[in-house]
Amino acid sequence: MAEEKNYIVRGIIIGASAGILLSFTGYVEMGRGAALGMIGGFIAGLTLAKRRQGKD
């Protein structure tokens, strides 16, 4: 269970970073970019955790 949280937190951080980098280009506002990146990162982290759980 602790590994699942690690994947999710890592996905949220990477997603927020990608959203902020996208905001530097001027396509979206910084808050919106970070929020959308966090949502995408959460889903990606959750998917990765579920896939890794099935391989054990």
PAFIKOL-15523 format. One line per 3 residues: their letters; for each residue x, y, z of N, C-alpha, C, O. Coordinates in pm, whole numbers. Each point is the difference from the previous one (the first is absolute). Layout:
N
A = X Y Z X Y Z X Y Z X Y Z ~ ... $
END
This chain:
56
MAE = 82 -120 0 -82 120 0 86 126 0 -35 100 -62 ~ 148 -106 131 88 118 5 58 30 -137 21 116 -34 ~ 4 -220 -46 53 22 -134 -103 67 -89 36 80 -86 $
EKN = -165 -110 104 -104 64 -79 0 151 26 -13 78 -95 ~ 28 -37 218 2 142 32 122 66 -61 -7 115 -43 ~ 117 -186 39 121 55 -58 -20 28 -148 43 105 -49 $
YIV = -107 -195 -23 -25 20 -142 -95 117 -22 20 81 -91 ~ -122 -73 173 -101 106 -16 60 136 29 -21 95 -76 ~ 96 -84 184 62 128 35 101 41 -107 6 117 -39 $
RGI = 71 -212 -8 97 30 -105 -70 46 -128 47 92 -67 ~ -158 -155 33 -76 40 -118 -58 141 14 0 77 -96 ~ -48 -44 215 -56 134 24 109 105 -14 -23 105 -61 $
IIG = 139 -130 118 109 98 -6 48 19 -144 21 112 -44 ~ -3 -222 -28 46 11 -139 -106 68 -86 34 82 -86 ~ -160 -114 107 -107 63 -76 -10 149 26 -20 78 -94 $
ASA = 32 -38 219 -5 142 33 118 74 -62 -15 112 -49 ~ 131 -174 50 118 62 -62 -20 17 -149 35 104 -57 ~ -91 -205 -8 -25 10 -144 -103 110 -29 13 72 -99 $
GIL = -114 -59 184 -101 104 -18 57 139 17 -37 92 -73 ~ 128 -76 169 63 130 21 92 34 -117 4 115 -44 ~ 70 -214 -6 83 24 -117 -84 39 -122 41 85 -79 $
LSF = -158 -145 65 -89 37 -109 -51 143 17 -20 70 -99 ~ 0 -28 222 -48 136 23 105 104 -39 -35 113 -34 ~ 161 -149 38 105 94 -41 -7 31 -149 49 104 -44 $
TGY = -109 -193 -34 -14 25 -143 -113 98 -30 -5 57 -109 ~ -86 -38 204 -109 94 -18 -131 -62 -44 -95 73 -27 ~ 88 -205 18 -124 -64 -43 -108 0 108 -118 17 -28 $
VEM = 160 -36 152 -95 -4 112 55 83 115 119 32 5 ~ -208 2 89 44 69 121 74 -99 90 -20 -121 -12 ~ 104 173 100 84 -88 81 -83 -88 93 27 -120 12 $
GRG = -126 175 53 -83 -79 91 -77 -109 -71 -8 -113 48 ~ -48 148 -162 -76 -98 -77 92 -109 -55 -36 -118 2 ~ 153 157 -50 94 -98 -51 46 -97 107 11 -121 -23 $
AAL = 17 175 142 43 -86 111 -113 -94 41 23 -118 27 ~ -145 170 -21 -114 -84 42 -27 -111 -101 -21 -115 39 ~ 22 149 -166 -23 -103 -102 113 -103 -1 -24 -119 -19 $
GMI = 147 166 40 112 -93 7 -10 -92 121 35 -118 -9 ~ -82 172 120 -16 -83 121 -107 -108 -22 17 -114 44 ~ -124 151 -110 -106 -99 -26 52 -110 -92 -20 -119 26 $
GGF = 88 159 -132 57 -99 -91 105 -86 67 7 -120 -24 ~ 76 182 108 103 -74 72 -59 -98 100 54 -109 19 ~ -163 148 46 -67 -89 94 -52 -124 -72 18 -112 48 $
IAG = -80 133 -162 -54 -113 -75 113 -89 -52 -11 -123 4 ~ 119 184 -51 114 -78 -48 64 -80 113 36 -116 -17 ~ -20 179 134 58 -69 115 -88 -114 48 50 -106 37 $
LTL = -180 128 -38 -93 -104 41 5 -118 -96 -2 -116 42 ~ 8 146 -171 10 -106 -101 129 -79 15 -1 -123 -6 ~ 112 192 27 128 -67 17 0 -88 125 54 -111 -1 $
AKR = -113 161 109 -5 -78 123 -83 -127 -18 38 -107 49 ~ -149 118 -120 -84 -118 -24 69 -101 -91 -12 -121 20 ~ 84 171 -119 73 -92 -90 113 -70 73 23 -119 -22 $
RQG = 48 191 108 110 -62 75 -53 -98 104 65 -100 29 ~ -183 127 26 -57 -88 101 -37 -134 -63 14 -104 64 ~ -59 105 -187 -40 -123 -68 119 -88 -37 -17 -121 -16 $
KD = 137 177 2 117 -78 -39 62 -77 116 77 -93 -21 ~ -111 132 142 59 -68 118 -62 -133 27 39 -68 95 $
END
